[in-house]
Amino acid sequence: DQQVKQNSPSLSVQEGRISILNCDYTNSMFDYFLWYKKYPAEGPTFLISISSIKDKNEDGRFTVFLNKSAKHLSLHIVPSQPGDSAVYFCAASALGPIQGAQKLVFGQGTRLTINP
Amino acid sequence: GAVVSQHPSWVICKSGTSVKIECRSLDFQATTMFWYRQFPKQSLMLMATSNEGSKATYEQGVEKDKFLINHASLTLSTLTVTSAHPEDSSFYICSARDENQPQHFGDGTRLSIL
């Protein structure tokens, strides 16, 4: 039972354009969501998070949107840069950012390729 | 930023061998460390959660006697895969967090059992 789903295994975007990575979840108890970026042979790196009390969180070129009614979140990267090419994982947890960060459920990842 | 070091990065060994993987938080004290496993093209699956000085909490379906976890200090946790077999071949990755912080991950260990 995949509680967190990233239905696009790969995405290709032109440099300078917007990259939109999508994530759906099924567990209505999830209230804290994170995005991680992973390069080959390295561990995931935390990018940005959002609590369910918000519908948007922005950090530089990265913005995460949360649609609770649709159980959907997305990561927007604008403008996209070649260094953004990586695998992006979304993760979700219940019990909020403190206790909830104890237990993350990950999606399968989306491989983003930024073309020059 | 927070740095988590995982060692070794790659292990190849014979069936029946026990393998120990170390996870260290280098610049912060980790109240909690986590061990994940990832099969090719699949998501990270949490195996267990360990708090310093206490027994690890294992996820359903993870054999405690197979995957021994020790969290002796606030900066070190170890995962020992006992009597490893080919089906244990996988990518193992640890993470660590301090209070109020997201999890920070090590670079993972690729385990290949012949």
Interface residues (C-beta under 8 A of the other chain):
Chain A: Q2 V4 P9 L34 Y36 A41 E42 G43 P44 T45 F46 S49 F89 P97 I98 A101 Q102 K103 L104 V105 F106 G107 Q108 G109
Chain B: V4 Q6 S9 T32 F34 K41 Q42 S43 L44 M45 L46 T49 I93 S95 R97 E99 N100 Q101 P102 Q103 H104 F105 G106 D107 G108
